[in-house]
């Protein structure tokens, strides 16, 4: 994967602005962005699309895990978001909850774009420009969740309040990102 493959393209920006999360994450997925495995699985309109991407993709990229694993990761993420929104004070009908989860999804995509851009601009974070670390992904999920009063531990990579995030990344990181970059020289971008 080359440096430029992970940059945010004008097409990806347009997909994001059109609130097309499925298209945005599919584009990221096809260029090898690890977090897109769950991002795409969350927003697919038809599970056959996810099955196709897994079949056609590299087994190593998919961590030698099949459709059932990635669908479970996505579905558990939706449940986690719903509970996090409720914990943060949101009360609404099923339809309103789905709409709010999409708003969270859009904010997560916005933060992903911001953090990928920051990774490129800094130029010295980790080993591959545009490939985010577990720490970067946790930070941008926390940034997004804060806007909806979702406690930070509702991000699946940092769910144990009493355990430092770095220890959790070592324990659980391979569940969702076995091929993320390292966080060497990482400084969180300005809010």
Z-matrix of the N, CA and C atoms (Angstrom, degrees):
N
C 1 1.447
C 2 1.518 1 107.65
N 3 1.315 2 116.03 1 128.02
C 4 1.453 3 119.50 2 -177.39
C 5 1.523 4 110.58 3 -88.34
N 6 1.316 5 114.75 4 163.22
C 7 1.458 6 121.54 5 179.89
C 8 1.521 7 112.19 6 -50.93
N 9 1.309 8 117.05 7 -50.10
C 10 1.461 9 120.61 8 -172.57
C 11 1.520 10 112.98 9 -71.31
N 12 1.312 11 118.50 10 -17.89
C 13 1.458 12 120.86 11 -178.61
C 14 1.523 13 113.35 12 -61.48
N 15 1.308 14 118.47 13 -26.54
C 16 1.462 15 120.55 14 -175.42
C 17 1.526 16 113.75 15 -98.40
N 18 1.319 17 117.19 16 0.54
C 19 1.463 18 118.19 17 177.74
C 20 1.523 19 109.65 18 -68.62
N 21 1.308 20 115.29 19 156.82
C 22 1.465 21 121.35 20 177.21
C 23 1.529 22 107.54 21 -80.34
N 24 1.315 23 115.58 22 122.49
C 25 1.466 24 120.52 23 -177.23
C 26 1.529 25 111.20 24 -89.58
N 27 1.326 26 117.14 25 161.08
C 28 1.472 27 119.93 26 173.42
C 29 1.540 28 111.34 27 -57.83
N 30 1.324 29 117.70 28 -35.73
C 31 1.466 30 120.69 29 178.42
C 32 1.538 31 110.14 30 -63.52
N 33 1.340 32 116.97 31 -42.74
C 34 1.467 33 119.90 32 178.67
C 35 1.521 34 111.22 33 -64.03
N 36 1.327 35 116.93 34 -39.25
C 37 1.473 36 120.34 35 176.34
C 38 1.529 37 110.25 36 -61.71
N 39 1.326 38 116.10 37 -42.90
C 40 1.464 39 120.34 38 179.71
C 41 1.529 40 110.73 39 -64.08
N 42 1.325 41 117.80 40 -41.34
C 43 1.466 42 121.32 41 177.36
C 44 1.525 43 110.41 42 -62.34
N 45 1.332 44 115.99 43 -42.84
C 46 1.465 45 120.05 44 177.88
C 47 1.533 46 110.42 45 -62.39
N 48 1.327 47 117.45 46 -48.14
C 49 1.468 48 120.99 47 -178.59
C 50 1.529 49 111.74 48 -63.26
N 51 1.326 50 116.69 49 -29.05
C 52 1.466 51 121.01 50 176.90
C 53 1.529 52 111.24 51 -83.29
N 54 1.331 53 116.30 52 3.11
C 55 1.468 54 123.77 53 -178.87
C 56 1.530 55 111.88 54 60.15
N 57 1.330 56 115.47 55 31.39
C 58 1.459 57 121.91 56 177.76
C 59 1.528 58 108.27 57 -94.45
N 60 1.319 59 115.73 58 81.70
C 61 1.465 60 120.31 59 -177.47
C 62 1.524 61 111.81 60 -68.06
N 63 1.311 62 117.70 61 -34.97
C 64 1.465 63 119.78 62 177.72
C 65 1.528 64 110.05 63 -61.29
N 66 1.319 65 117.30 64 -48.54
C 67 1.462 66 120.79 65 179.70
C 68 1.516 67 112.74 66 -65.16
N 69 1.333 68 116.43 67 -41.44
C 70 1.472 69 120.27 68 178.92
C 71 1.520 70 110.81 69 -59.31
N 72 1.345 71 116.70 70 -51.43
C 73 1.460 72 119.57 71 -176.59
C 74 1.518 73 111.96 72 -71.54
N 75 1.340 74 118.37 73 -28.55
C 76 1.463 75 119.96 74 175.06
C 77 1.520 76 110.27 75 -64.63
N 78 1.311 77 116.89 76 -42.47
C 79 1.462 78 119.97 77 177.00
C 80 1.525 79 110.79 78 -61.13
N 81 1.322 80 116.60 79 -44.72
C 82 1.465 81 120.38 80 178.70
C 83 1.538 82 110.45 81 -64.21
N 84 1.321 83 116.31 82 -40.45
C 85 1.462 84 121.72 83 179.76
C 86 1.523 85 110.73 84 -59.67
N 87 1.297 86 116.20 85 -47.39
C 88 1.472 87 121.08 86 -175.07
C 89 1.515 88 112.92 87 -69.23
N 90 1.324 89 118.07 88 -15.65
C 91 1.460 90 119.01 89 174.62
C 92 1.527 91 111.82 90 -99.64
N 93 1.345 92 116.89 91 5.03
C 94 1.462 93 120.53 92 173.01
C 95 1.512 94 115.58 93 90.75
N 96 1.322 95 118.23 94 21.99
C 97 1.465 96 121.89 95 177.54
C 98 1.532 97 107.83 96 -77.71
N 99 1.330 98 117.97 97 113.17
C 100 1.466 99 120.49 98 -172.41
C 101 1.517 100 115.73 99 -57.72
N 102 1.324 101 118.96 100 -39.78
C 103 1.464 102 120.39 101 -176.95
C 104 1.529 103 111.23 102 -67.79
N 105 1.316 104 116.55 103 -17.57
C 106 1.467 105 120.44 104 179.89
C 107 1.527 106 112.28 105 -67.95
N 108 1.302 107 118.11 106 -18.15
C 109 1.474 108 119.11 107 177.76
C 110 1.528 109 109.79 108 -58.49
N 111 1.322 110 116.65 109 -47.36
C 112 1.465 111 120.18 110 179.27
C 113 1.533 112 109.85 111 -81.16
N 114 1.323 113 117.86 112 -39.74
C 115 1.459 114 120.46 113 178.56
C 116 1.517 115 111.57 114 -55.24
N 117 1.315 116 116.79 115 -46.30
C 118 1.464 117 120.41 116 179.74
C 119 1.526 118 110.27 117 -67.98
N 120 1.308 119 117.30 118 -44.83
C 121 1.466 120 120.87 119 -179.11
C 122 1.529 121 111.51 120 -59.93
N 123 1.319 122 117.12 121 -31.14
C 124 1.468 123 121.49 122 179.08
C 125 1.527 124 112.64 123 -68.26
N 126 1.310 125 117.15 124 -33.91
C 127 1.463 126 119.90 125 -167.45
C 128 1.518 127 114.37 126 -113.37
N 129 1.313 128 118.32 127 8.05
C 130 1.466 129 119.98 128 179.28
C 131 1.521 130 110.84 129 -67.44
N 132 1.323 131 115.42 130 143.43
C 133 1.464 132 120.43 131 177.10
C 134 1.529 133 110.24 132 -85.26
N 135 1.326 134 116.97 133 -23.39
C 136 1.464 135 121.98 134 -175.94
C 137 1.533 136 108.11 135 -140.45
N 138 1.313 137 117.58 136 121.30
C 139 1.466 138 120.92 137 -177.55
C 140 1.523 139 112.23 138 -60.69
N 141 1.328 140 117.47 139 -21.88
C 142 1.470 141 119.59 140 177.22
C 143 1.526 142 110.87 141 -61.54
N 144 1.332 143 116.45 142 -29.44
C 145 1.464 144 119.94 143 177.56
C 146 1.524 145 110.92 144 -65.42
N 147 1.322 146 117.06 145 -41.65
C 148 1.458 147 120.46 146 177.59
C 149 1.524 148 109.97 147 -65.89
N 150 1.305 149 117.32 148 -43.70
C 151 1.471 150 120.64 149 177.92
C 152 1.529 151 110.38 150 -57.12
N 153 1.332 152 116.25 151 -43.99
C 154 1.466 153 120.89 152 -179.83
C 155 1.530 154 111.09 153 -61.76
N 156 1.331 155 116.89 154 -45.92
C 157 1.466 156 120.08 155 -178.66
C 158 1.534 157 110.88 156 -62.98
N 159 1.314 158 116.93 157 -39.24
C 160 1.472 159 120.28 158 178.82
C 161 1.528 160 110.01 159 -66.81
N 162 1.327 161 117.29 160 -45.83
C 163 1.481 162 121.41 161 179.49
C 164 1.516 163 111.60 162 -60.32
N 165 1.317 164 116.69 163 -43.14
C 166 1.461 165 121.27 164 -175.47
C 167 1.527 166 112.71 165 -81.95
N 168 1.316 167 116.30 166 -17.59
C 169 1.459 168 120.31 167 -176.30
C 170 1.522 169 112.50 168 -85.76
N 171 1.290 170 114.96 169 176.12
C 172 1.459 171 122.67 170 177.99
C 173 1.536 172 109.94 171 -75.37
N 174 1.322 173 116.10 172 132.32
C 175 1.469 174 120.18 173 177.45
C 176 1.529 175 110.51 174 -60.14
N 177 1.330 176 117.39 175 -34.65
C 178 1.463 177 121.38 176 179.45
C 179 1.530 178 109.75 177 -65.76
N 180 1.337 179 117.32 178 -43.27
C 181 1.462 180 120.44 179 178.29
C 182 1.527 181 110.20 180 -59.64
N 183 1.314 182 116.83 181 -40.69
C 184 1.463 183 121.70 182 -179.68
C 185 1.526 184 111.52 183 -85.18
N 186 1.334 185 117.19 184 12.76
C 187 1.469 186 124.06 185 176.66
C 188 1.532 187 111.67 186 55.73
N 189 1.332 188 115.57 187 34.17
C 190 1.468 189 122.37 188 179.54
C 191 1.521 190 112.27 189 54.77
N 192 1.309 191 115.64 190 30.03
C 193 1.465 192 121.98 191 178.10
C 194 1.524 193 108.24 192 -114.30
N 195 1.296 194 116.44 193 143.44
C 196 1.455 195 121.05 194 -177.07
C 197 1.513 196 113.95 195 -93.21
N 198 1.313 197 113.44 196 -170.02
C 199 1.458 198 122.29 197 -177.44
C 200 1.529 199 112.48 198 -55.00
N 201 1.318 200 117.92 199 -45.69
C 202 1.461 201 120.82 200 -176.76
C 203 1.517 202 112.27 201 -56.56
N 204 1.316 203 116.33 202 -41.38
C 205 1.460 204 121.12 203 -179.78
C 206 1.534 205 110.75 204 -63.29
N 207 1.340 206 116.24 205 -51.19
C 208 1.461 207 119.79 206 -175.02
C 209 1.518 208 111.82 207 -71.33
N 210 1.328 209 117.24 208 -32.95
C 211 1.459 210 118.80 209 175.19
C 212 1.530 211 109.72 210 -65.90
N 213 1.334 212 116.70 211 -41.72
C 214 1.467 213 120.12 212 177.34
C 215 1.530 214 111.02 213 -60.99
N 216 1.325 215 117.09 214 -42.74
C 217 1.468 216 120.33 215 179.23
C 218 1.532 217 110.37 216 -60.09
N 219 1.326 218 116.48 217 -41.81
C 220 1.466 219 120.12 218 -179.68
C 221 1.530 220 110.72 219 -68.81
N 222 1.315 221 116.99 220 -46.09
C 223 1.466 222 120.02 221 -177.29
C 224 1.528 223 110.79 222 -65.31
N 225 1.323 224 117.17 223 -39.63
C 226 1.464 225 119.30 224 178.56
C 227 1.531 226 110.40 225 -66.97
N 228 1.326 227 117.04 226 -30.15
C 229 1.456 228 121.03 227 176.59
C 230 1.527 229 110.48 228 -66.00
N 231 1.326 230 117.32 229 -41.30
C 232 1.469 231 120.93 230 178.61
C 233 1.529 232 110.37 231 -62.15
N 234 1.320 233 116.63 232 -45.34
C 235 1.463 234 120.57 233 178.71
C 236 1.522 235 109.76 234 -61.71
N 237 1.318 236 116.37 235 -44.32
C 238 1.458 237 121.32 236 179.73
C 239 1.532 238 110.86 237 -60.44
N 240 1.327 239 116.54 238 -41.99
C 241 1.476 240 119.81 239 178.33
C 242 1.522 241 111.20 240 -63.93
N 243 1.324 242 117.11 241 -42.85
C 244 1.468 243 120.32 242 179.69
C 245 1.527 244 110.90 243 -61.21
N 246 1.310 245 116.24 244 -44.55
C 247 1.465 246 119.90 245 179.45
C 248 1.530 247 109.94 246 -66.91
N 249 1.329 248 117.22 247 -40.37
C 250 1.462 249 120.95 248 178.11
C 251 1.521 250 112.02 249 -62.47
N 252 1.327 251 116.42 250 -40.84
C 253 1.470 252 119.58 251 177.06
C 254 1.521 253 110.78 252 -63.57
N 255 1.323 254 116.87 253 -43.08
C 256 1.465 255 120.15 254 177.44
C 257 1.522 256 110.87 255 -63.14
N 258 1.319 257 116.62 256 -42.94
C 259 1.463 258 120.28 257 178.29
C 260 1.520 259 110.87 258 -62.14
N 261 1.333 260 116.20 259 -32.22
C 262 1.464 261 120.87 260 178.66
C 263 1.520 262 113.68 261 -81.12
N 264 1.346 263 117.32 262 -1.43
C 265 1.452 264 120.66 263 174.82
C 266 1.517 265 115.49 264 109.44
N 267 1.314 266 119.08 265 -3.33
C 268 1.463 267 119.82 266 -179.69
C 269 1.515 268 110.47 267 -73.59
N 270 1.326 269 115.47 268 132.61
C 271 1.460 270 121.74 269 174.90
C 272 1.510 271 107.00 270 -130.35
N 273 1.297 272 116.32 271 126.96
C 274 1.453 273 119.03 272 179.94
C 275 1.515 274 110.91 273 -168.44
N 276 1.307 275 115.05 274 171.89
C 277 1.467 276 121.45 275 177.71
C 278 1.529 277 109.75 276 -70.42
N 279 1.300 278 115.52 277 174.08
C 280 1.471 279 121.31 278 177.43
C 281 1.532 280 109.91 279 -57.15
N 282 1.315 281 116.84 280 -46.13
C 283 1.468 282 121.45 281 -179.49
C 284 1.529 283 110.27 282 -63.82
N 285 1.311 284 117.41 283 -43.41
C 286 1.465 285 121.15 284 178.64
C 287 1.530 286 111.15 285 -64.30
N 288 1.336 287 116.65 286 -36.64
C 289 1.460 288 120.31 287 177.23
C 290 1.528 289 110.08 288 -64.48
N 291 1.310 290 117.20 289 -44.10
C 292 1.471 291 120.45 290 178.40
C 293 1.526 292 110.57 291 -60.60
N 294 1.339 293 116.93 292 -41.14
C 295 1.461 294 120.92 293 178.52
C 296 1.525 295 110.95 294 -64.53
N 297 1.320 296 116.15 295 -40.35
C 298 1.461 297 120.22 296 179.87
C 299 1.536 298 110.41 297 -68.13
N 300 1.318 299 117.35 298 -39.28
C 301 1.467 300 120.25 299 177.54
C 302 1.529 301 109.50 300 -61.37
N 303 1.329 302 117.12 301 -38.71
C 304 1.470 303 118.89 302 177.07
C 305 1.522 304 110.44 303 -64.57
N 306 1.335 305 117.82 304 -38.97
C 307 1.469 306 120.03 305 177.28
C 308 1.527 307 110.35 306 -61.28
N 309 1.322 308 116.27 307 -41.16
C 310 1.468 309 119.74 308 176.58
C 311 1.525 310 108.96 309 -62.94
N 312 1.339 311 116.91 310 -43.75
C 313 1.462 312 120.88 311 178.73
C 314 1.515 313 112.67 312 -58.92
N 315 1.315 314 116.88 313 -39.94
C 316 1.464 315 120.28 314 177.49
C 317 1.526 316 111.30 315 -66.25
N 318 1.324 317 115.91 316 -39.49
C 319 1.470 318 118.85 317 178.26
C 320 1.529 319 110.53 318 -67.18
N 321 1.315 320 117.42 319 -38.59
C 322 1.472 321 120.53 320 177.18
C 323 1.527 322 109.64 321 -62.17
N 324 1.336 323 117.49 322 -43.99
C 325 1.468 324 120.65 323 178.50
C 326 1.529 325 110.61 324 -62.60
N 327 1.327 326 116.52 325 -40.92
C 328 1.473 327 121.04 326 178.12
C 329 1.525 328 110.62 327 -60.59
N 330 1.325 329 116.03 328 -44.74
C 331 1.467 330 120.09 329 178.88
C 332 1.534 331 111.16 330 -67.26
N 333 1.329 332 116.64 331 -36.18
C 334 1.476 333 119.58 332 177.17
C 335 1.528 334 109.38 333 -60.47
N 336 1.317 335 116.34 334 -46.11
C 337 1.469 336 120.43 335 177.95
C 338 1.523 337 110.03 336 -57.64
N 339 1.318 338 116.49 337 -47.51
C 340 1.467 339 121.55 338 -179.25
C 341 1.526 340 111.36 339 -59.25
N 342 1.327 341 116.75 340 -45.38
C 343 1.457 342 120.00 341 -176.45
C 344 1.532 343 112.33 342 -72.39
N 345 1.315 344 117.89 343 -33.62
C 346 1.472 345 120.04 344 175.04
C 347 1.524 346 109.01 345 -65.40
N 348 1.341 347 116.89 346 -44.36
C 349 1.464 348 120.53 347 177.25
C 350 1.525 349 110.58 348 -59.44
N 351 1.316 350 116.82 349 -44.04
C 352 1.464 351 120.87 350 179.22
C 353 1.523 352 110.49 351 -61.47
N 354 1.313 353 116.72 352 -40.58
C 355 1.466 354 121.21 353 178.90
C 356 1.529 355 110.17 354 -60.32
N 357 1.317 356 116.97 355 -40.84
C 358 1.472 357 120.89 356 177.27
C 359 1.518 358 111.49 357 -69.15
N 360 1.328 359 116.78 358 -44.53
C 361 1.456 360 120.43 359 -177.07
C 362 1.518 361 111.56 360 -65.28
N 363 1.332 362 117.23 361 -40.06
C 364 1.463 363 120.18 362 179.34
C 365 1.527 364 109.81 363 -66.42
N 366 1.308 365 116.52 364 -39.99
C 367 1.463 366 121.35 365 174.42
C 368 1.511 367 116.84 366 74.24
N 369 1.325 368 118.18 367 -7.56
C 370 1.466 369 118.90 368 -175.92
C 371 1.527 370 112.64 369 -133.75
N 372 1.319 371 117.09 370 20.35
C 373 1.460 372 120.48 371 -179.81
C 374 1.524 373 108.32 372 -89.88
N 375 1.309 374 116.24 373 128.30
C 376 1.451 375 120.38 374 177.46
C 377 1.513 376 112.74 375 60.94
N 378 1.331 377 115.58 376 -150.41
C 379 1.468 378 120.17 377 -176.67
C 380 1.522 379 113.64 378 -107.06
N 381 1.342 380 117.07 379 -27.44
C 382 1.468 381 119.91 380 -175.09
C 383 1.524 382 108.59 381 -127.57
N 384 1.319 383 115.13 382 122.21
C 385 1.466 384 120.02 383 179.56
C 386 1.520 385 110.02 384 -62.43
N 387 1.331 386 115.18 385 131.35
C 388 1.451 387 121.19 386 178.03
C 389 1.519 388 114.45 387 90.11
N 390 1.328 389 116.84 388 -15.56
C 391 1.468 390 121.21 389 176.69
C 392 1.523 391 106.70 390 -91.06
N 393 1.317 392 116.64 391 117.73
C 394 1.455 393 120.29 392 -174.29
C 395 1.520 394 111.95 393 -86.68
N 396 1.318 395 114.74 394 156.54
C 397 1.460 396 122.72 395 176.49
C 398 1.525 397 109.56 396 -91.83
N 399 1.307 398 116.08 397 168.18
C 400 1.462 399 120.78 398 174.50
C 401 1.528 400 110.67 399 -58.51
N 402 1.310 401 117.38 400 -38.09
C 403 1.467 402 122.33 401 179.25
C 404 1.524 403 110.91 402 -64.62
N 405 1.327 404 116.93 403 -45.16
C 406 1.461 405 120.13 404 179.15
C 407 1.532 406 110.51 405 -62.25
N 408 1.325 407 116.26 406 -43.29
C 409 1.467 408 119.75 407 179.85
C 410 1.523 409 111.06 408 -64.69
N 411 1.316 410 117.27 409 -41.23
C 412 1.470 411 119.91 410 177.71
C 413 1.525 412 110.04 411 -62.28
N 414 1.339 413 116.82 412 -45.19
C 415 1.469 414 120.05 413 -179.08
C 416 1.523 415 111.38 414 -60.46
N 417 1.333 416 117.98 415 -43.82
C 418 1.460 417 116.67 416 -176.44
C 419 1.521 418 111.93 417 -74.68
N 420 1.337 419 117.77 418 -29.54
C 421 1.465 420 118.98 419 172.98
C 422 1.531 421 110.01 420 -66.42
N 423 1.321 422 116.60 421 -41.76
C 424 1.466 423 119.94 422 177.72
C 425 1.536 424 110.45 423 -61.71
N 426 1.348 425 116.97 424 -41.63
C 427 1.470 426 120.67 425 177.91
C 428 1.526 427 110.51 426 -59.92
N 429 1.324 428 116.11 427 -45.73
C 430 1.473 429 120.54 428 -179.92
C 431 1.523 430 110.63 429 -65.54
N 432 1.317 431 116.90 430 -46.22
C 433 1.465 432 120.83 431 -176.92
C 434 1.524 433 111.89 432 -62.76
N 435 1.320 434 116.59 433 -35.07
C 436 1.462 435 120.85 434 -178.61
C 437 1.531 436 111.13 435 -58.51
N 438 1.326 437 116.87 436 -34.12
C 439 1.465 438 121.01 437 -179.37
C 440 1.528 439 112.40 438 -67.50
N 441 1.327 440 116.48 439 -15.90
C 442 1.464 441 121.21 440 -179.00
C 443 1.532 442 111.90 441 -117.20
N 444 1.338 443 116.09 442 12.60
C 445 1.468 444 122.97 443 -178.69
C 446 1.529 445 112.71 444 61.12
N 447 1.322 446 117.20 445 24.17
C 448 1.467 447 120.75 446 176.32
C 449 1.523 448 107.20 447 -81.75
N 450 1.327 449 117.87 448 123.26
C 451 1.463 450 119.49 449 178.44
C 452 1.535 451 110.71 450 -57.28
N 453 1.344 452 117.38 451 142.39
C 454 1.469 453 120.28 452 -175.72
C 455 1.529 454 113.96 453 -59.24
N 456 1.331 455 117.76 454 -27.68
C 457 1.458 456 118.94 455 -178.12
C 458 1.528 457 112.53 456 -73.43
N 459 1.341 458 118.18 457 -1.13
C 460 1.457 459 120.03 458 174.32
C 461 1.521 460 111.81 459 -84.12
N 462 1.348 461 116.92 460 -4.65
C 463 1.459 462 119.93 461 168.64
C 464 1.522 463 106.51 462 -78.24
N 465 1.314 464 116.37 463 125.58
C 466 1.464 465 121.69 464 -173.07
C 467 1.511 466 116.22 465 -56.52
N 468 1.318 467 118.23 466 -21.41
C 469 1.457 468 120.17 467 179.31
C 470 1.510 469 114.08 468 -84.40
N 471 1.328 470 117.40 469 -9.79
C 472 1.475 471 120.90 470 -177.09
C 473 1.516 472 110.75 471 -140.84
N 474 1.304 473 117.63 472 51.51
C 475 1.472 474 120.09 473 -173.38
C 476 1.523 475 114.88 474 -86.10
N 477 1.310 476 118.63 475 -7.42
C 478 1.470 477 120.34 476 -179.41
C 479 1.525 478 109.37 477 -102.54
N 480 1.328 479 116.35 478 105.99
C 481 1.469 480 120.81 479 -178.13
C 482 1.522 481 113.18 480 -59.29
N 483 1.310 482 117.35 481 -35.42
C 484 1.466 483 120.46 482 -172.81
C 485 1.534 484 112.89 483 -86.94
N 486 1.321 485 117.91 484 -3.61
C 487 1.475 486 121.45 485 -179.11
C 488 1.527 487 107.91 486 -110.48
N 489 1.348 488 117.29 487 130.72
C 490 1.467 489 119.05 488 177.88
C 491 1.530 490 110.84 489 -57.73
N 492 1.327 491 115.92 490 143.55
C 493 1.460 492 120.63 491 -177.73
C 494 1.520 493 113.01 492 -53.16
N 495 1.347 494 117.67 493 -42.15
C 496 1.471 495 119.93 494 -179.03
C 497 1.525 496 111.72 495 -59.15
N 498 1.319 497 117.20 496 -38.03
C 499 1.474 498 120.25 497 177.83
C 500 1.530 499 109.79 498 -67.37
N 501 1.321 500 116.67 499 -40.15
C 502 1.470 501 119.72 500 177.56
C 503 1.522 502 111.24 501 -63.79
N 504 1.331 503 117.54 502 -39.35
C 505 1.460 504 120.12 503 178.76
C 506 1.530 505 110.04 504 -59.38
N 507 1.336 506 116.59 505 -40.56
C 508 1.467 507 119.78 506 179.08
C 509 1.526 508 111.28 507 -68.57
N 510 1.327 509 116.57 508 -37.89
C 511 1.462 510 120.41 509 -178.69
C 512 1.520 511 113.17 510 -73.83
N 513 1.342 512 116.46 511 -44.06
C 514 1.459 513 120.50 512 -169.23
C 515 1.523 514 115.42 513 -117.22
N 516 1.305 515 117.84 514 -8.03
C 517 1.465 516 121.00 515 -174.02
C 518 1.511 517 114.57 516 -54.71
N 519 1.323 518 116.94 517 -38.21
C 520 1.463 519 119.51 518 -178.65
C 521 1.520 520 112.73 519 -68.04
N 522 1.318 521 118.20 520 -16.44
C 523 1.462 522 119.78 521 178.21
C 524 1.525 523 111.75 522 -62.70
N 525 1.327 524 116.32 523 -34.08
C 526 1.458 525 119.16 524 -176.14
C 527 1.518 526 113.73 525 -127.42
N 528 1.322 527 117.69 526 -13.18
C 529 1.464 528 118.02 527 -178.50
C 530 1.525 529 111.01 528 -154.78
N 531 1.316 530 115.49 529 75.90
C 532 1.463 531 121.29 530 179.14
C 533 1.521 532 112.18 531 -72.55
N 534 1.325 533 116.97 532 -13.42
C 535 1.461 534 121.32 533 -173.10
C 536 1.530 535 113.39 534 -125.48
N 537 1.322 536 116.35 535 26.71
C 538 1.464 537 120.01 536 175.41
C 539 1.528 538 110.01 537 -71.76
N 540 1.300 539 115.39 538 163.79
C 541 1.454 540 121.96 539 176.47
C 542 1.529 541 109.03 540 -76.50
N 543 1.320 542 116.24 541 170.39
C 544 1.467 543 119.07 542 172.49
C 545 1.529 544 108.48 543 -87.60
N 546 1.311 545 116.00 544 170.35
C 547 1.467 546 121.28 545 -175.62
C 548 1.540 547 112.45 546 -101.60
N 549 1.306 548 117.71 547 18.58
C 550 1.475 549 119.65 548 179.96
C 551 1.530 550 110.43 549 -55.28
N 552 1.329 551 116.27 550 132.97
C 553 1.454 552 124.81 551 177.87
C 554 1.533 553 114.31 552 67.02
N 555 1.293 554 117.36 553 13.43
C 556 1.470 555 120.74 554 -178.43
C 557 1.519 556 110.86 555 -76.30
N 558 1.314 557 115.28 556 129.51
C 559 1.462 558 124.28 557 169.73
C 560 1.522 559 105.99 558 -126.16
N 561 1.307 560 115.66 559 128.05
C 562 1.464 561 120.94 560 -178.74
C 563 1.529 562 109.39 561 -57.39
N 564 1.351 563 117.68 562 135.50
C 565 1.468 564 119.14 563 178.74
C 566 1.527 565 111.59 564 -67.04
N 567 1.310 566 115.64 565 156.22
C 568 1.465 567 121.04 566 178.34
C 569 1.527 568 109.11 567 -61.89
N 570 1.316 569 115.04 568 142.87
C 571 1.464 570 120.65 569 178.97
C 572 1.449 571 109.45 570 -73.08
